[in-house]
Amino acid sequence: MSDPRPSICVVGAGISGLVCAWELSRKGFAVQVVEQHSTAGGMLASMRIGHEYLELLPHHIRKSDRNLISLLKELGLQDDLAWFDSLWYGRVGRKKLGYLERGFHSLISALSQEITDSGGLIHYGYTVMDISQTDPADISSPQGGSSGVSAGASSFSNSTGTDMPYPRYQIACVLADCTTVVIETDTVLFTASCRNFAHITHNLLIPTDYRDALMDVTYKANMCLLLLMKTQFTGCFSRPISFESPFQRMIEHTNLVGARRYGGHVLYLSGSFVTSHPLWTQSDAEVFQAFFKNLQLVNPTIVRSDILNWRLTRNRYATPTTRPGNQLLAPLPGLYVNSLAMVDDGGEDGSEYRMDPCVALARQTARQIEQEYMSAPQKISGSAAIDRIF
Ligand SMILES: Cc1cc2nc3c(=O)[nH]c(=O)nc-3n(C[C@H](O)[C@H](O)[C@H](O)COP(=O)(O)OP(=O)(O)OC[C@H]3O[C@@H](n4cnc5c(N)ncnc54)[C@H](O)[C@@H]3O)c2cc1C
């Protein structure tokens, strides 16, 4: 029997996708989240190191992160949040920064748990390659089209006054073993980069100016080297690099939160890149060598054996350098885009993106999706179904 709940497929299990999926699963939507990686979190993903979870990229909370702090409260994680004095190289005074008892892993797993507790599904290792609409003939067929999921025969009037069946969407995902899975759904929310969205929606009749606006959004990539060191490297939490170097900032996480049970001192070297930079296409080992050589310029006494372990993380679409604003939210009925570039970052220097405005925008998007459903519930016809496996 088909699920009577309205269905939504959320693309991306970063904080934006998870917050939106949680809001909508609480509101009675049948939610499926698809994530290309094997874990949730996106840029906030963590790995196990020693006896703790640690973020692959350095993440901390500010006192002004109101949306994030209230999200932590709602999830019952407020007691996990502790505030620490951070010492910034060359700056007078210490800024308070927040970090969670068990790292941001606890936030990501609490959100994932809430989604699955409300009946939602999270599919890992699903890379979305194409978003298309079901054939209108399929939609109005009594069997509800090829999937066999009843799609009803509801309709809306288009701009010429012609009655059109409401579209349903097909999300084609490639799995690690190269098989393809198609998910059929009433509503789609895409939360990854604008570029990626433009590439995977060739088959949709999206207005040209909308597509152009997506392609106008440019991004800087990020490469971040996480080092587990035998000893403390500097006395500071954050230090900019003043000479030409592949990384522009050092964040010594354990100088903020203490040694914990990581098994060493944690130092992040974070670099912003244009992808034409030669280092971007080099192997992890080559990037490590280049970063290490520059680290020796900061402190010539450091030797390779001071590093117990390292891990490099690359993010192609880490920082949008142009902003379309959130007028790009809904290109077609039932299709929504909630991408980092659309977030009002409010950063101190206008060049950084933070979790807090992502949480705010995700909640705003969830409200909009719900309101649009309330004003036209007849368009929503049945649950998302995994349709075909090739
Ligand atoms: C180096 C660095 C440090 C930072 N430090 C801080 C900090 O201290 N404090 C702070 O508040 N913010 C910080 N941020 C910013 C913060 O990480 C982001 O604002 C936030 O994580 C963005 O979340 P998101 O869900 O919008 O995007 P993402 O985290 O990018 O999530 C998008 C998800 O979509 C998935 N995806 C992409 N394409 C597909 C596809 N085709 N199919 C399926 N899945 C797909 C991705 O794998 C990913 O999981 C930092 C960012 C960087 C780069």
The ligand as an SDF file (V2000), in Angstrom:
LIG
                    3D

 53 58  0  0  0  0  0  0  0  0999 V2000
   37.9370   24.9630    6.5530 C   0  0  0  0  0  0  0  0  0  0  0  0
   36.5430   25.3160    7.0470 C   0  0  0  0  0  0  0  0  0  0  0  0
   36.3500   25.6270    8.3860 C   0  0  0  0  0  0  0  0  0  0  0  0
   35.0860   25.9810    8.8490 C   0  0  0  0  0  0  0  0  0  0  0  0
   34.9320   26.3070   10.1680 N   0  0  0  0  0  0  0  0  0  0  0  0
   33.7270   26.6840   10.6250 C   0  0  0  0  0  0  0  0  0  0  0  0
   33.5540   27.0310   12.0130 C   0  0  0  0  0  0  0  0  0  0  0  0
   34.4790   26.9940   12.8230 O   0  0  0  0  0  0  0  0  0  0  0  0
   32.3080   27.4190   12.4090 N   0  0  0  0  0  0  0  0  0  0  0  0
   31.2500   27.4890   11.5430 C   0  0  0  0  0  0  0  0  0  0  0  0
   30.1500   27.8680   11.9720 O   0  0  0  0  0  0  0  0  0  0  0  0
   31.3800   27.1390   10.2380 N   0  0  0  0  0  0  0  0  0  0  0  0
   32.5850   26.7460    9.7560 C   0  0  0  0  0  0  0  0  0  0  0  0
   32.7160   26.3890    8.4340 N   0  0  0  0  0  0  0  0  0  0  0  0
   31.5610   26.4790    7.5230 C   0  0  0  0  0  0  0  0  0  0  0  0
   30.6340   25.2570    7.6420 C   0  0  0  0  0  0  0  0  0  0  0  0
   31.3830   24.0470    7.5260 O   0  0  0  0  0  0  0  0  0  0  0  0
   29.5870   25.2850    6.5210 C   0  0  0  0  0  0  0  0  0  0  0  0
   28.9280   26.5350    6.5220 O   0  0  0  0  0  0  0  0  0  0  0  0
   28.5320   24.1900    6.6420 C   0  0  0  0  0  0  0  0  0  0  0  0
   29.0950   22.9560    7.0330 O   0  0  0  0  0  0  0  0  0  0  0  0
   27.8240   24.0270    5.2930 C   0  0  0  0  0  0  0  0  0  0  0  0
   26.9010   22.9730    5.3850 O   0  0  0  0  0  0  0  0  0  0  0  0
   25.9850   22.5690    4.1580 P   0  0  0  0  0  0  0  0  0  0  0  0
   25.1130   21.4520    4.5980 O   0  0  0  0  0  0  0  0  0  0  0  0
   25.2980   23.7730    3.5990 O   0  0  0  0  0  0  0  0  0  0  0  0
   26.9910   22.0980    3.0170 O   0  0  0  0  0  0  0  0  0  0  0  0
   27.8950   20.7950    2.9880 P   0  0  0  0  0  0  0  0  0  0  0  0
   28.4460   20.5300    4.3230 O   0  0  0  0  0  0  0  0  0  0  0  0
   28.8390   20.9940    1.8470 O   0  0  0  0  0  0  0  0  0  0  0  0
   26.8670   19.6210    2.6300 O   0  0  0  0  0  0  0  0  0  0  0  0
   26.5070   19.2480    1.3330 C   0  0  0  0  0  0  0  0  0  0  0  0
   26.3920   17.7350    1.3080 C   0  0  0  0  0  0  0  0  0  0  0  0
   25.9380   17.3410    0.0030 O   0  0  0  0  0  0  0  0  0  0  0  0
   26.6430   16.1740   -0.3850 C   0  0  0  0  0  0  0  0  0  0  0  0
   26.6090   16.1020   -1.8450 N   0  0  0  0  0  0  0  0  0  0  0  0
   27.1880   16.9550   -2.7350 C   0  0  0  0  0  0  0  0  0  0  0  0
   26.8990   16.5820   -3.9920 N   0  0  0  0  0  0  0  0  0  0  0  0
   26.1270   15.4680   -3.8930 C   0  0  0  0  0  0  0  0  0  0  0  0
   25.5180   14.6160   -4.8540 C   0  0  0  0  0  0  0  0  0  0  0  0
   25.6240   14.8330   -6.1670 N   0  0  0  0  0  0  0  0  0  0  0  0
   24.7980   13.5440   -4.4140 N   0  0  0  0  0  0  0  0  0  0  0  0
   24.6510   13.2860   -3.0770 C   0  0  0  0  0  0  0  0  0  0  0  0
   25.2130   14.0860   -2.1250 N   0  0  0  0  0  0  0  0  0  0  0  0
   25.9280   15.1580   -2.5360 C   0  0  0  0  0  0  0  0  0  0  0  0
   28.0510   16.4140    0.1800 C   0  0  0  0  0  0  0  0  0  0  0  0
   28.7820   15.2050    0.2780 O   0  0  0  0  0  0  0  0  0  0  0  0
   27.7210   17.0160    1.5310 C   0  0  0  0  0  0  0  0  0  0  0  0
   27.5630   16.0260    2.5260 O   0  0  0  0  0  0  0  0  0  0  0  0
   33.9830   26.0210    7.9490 C   0  0  0  0  0  0  0  0  0  0  0  0
   34.1770   25.6970    6.6010 C   0  0  0  0  0  0  0  0  0  0  0  0
   35.4340   25.3450    6.1400 C   0  0  0  0  0  0  0  0  0  0  0  0
   35.6330   25.0050    4.6710 C   0  0  0  0  0  0  0  0  0  0  0  0
  1  2  1  0
  2  3  1  0
  2 52  2  0
  3  4  2  0
  4  5  1  0
  4 50  1  0
  5  6  2  0
  6  7  1  0
  6 13  1  0
  7  8  2  0
  7  9  1  0
  9 10  1  0
 10 11  2  0
 10 12  1  0
 12 13  2  0
 13 14  1  0
 14 15  1  0
 14 50  1  0
 15 16  1  0
 16 17  1  0
 16 18  1  0
 18 19  1  0
 18 20  1  0
 20 21  1  0
 20 22  1  0
 22 23  1  0
 23 24  1  0
 24 25  2  0
 24 26  1  0
 24 27  1  0
 27 28  1  0
 28 29  2  0
 28 30  1  0
 28 31  1  0
 31 32  1  0
 32 33  1  0
 33 34  1  0
 33 48  1  0
 34 35  1  0
 35 36  1  0
 35 46  1  0
 36 37  1  0
 36 45  1  0
 37 38  2  0
 38 39  1  0
 39 40  1  0
 39 45  2  0
 40 41  1  0
 40 42  2  0
 42 43  1  0
 43 44  2  0
 44 45  1  0
 46 47  1  0
 46 48  1  0
 48 49  1  0
 50 51  2  0
 51 52  1  0
 52 53  1  0
M  END
$$$$
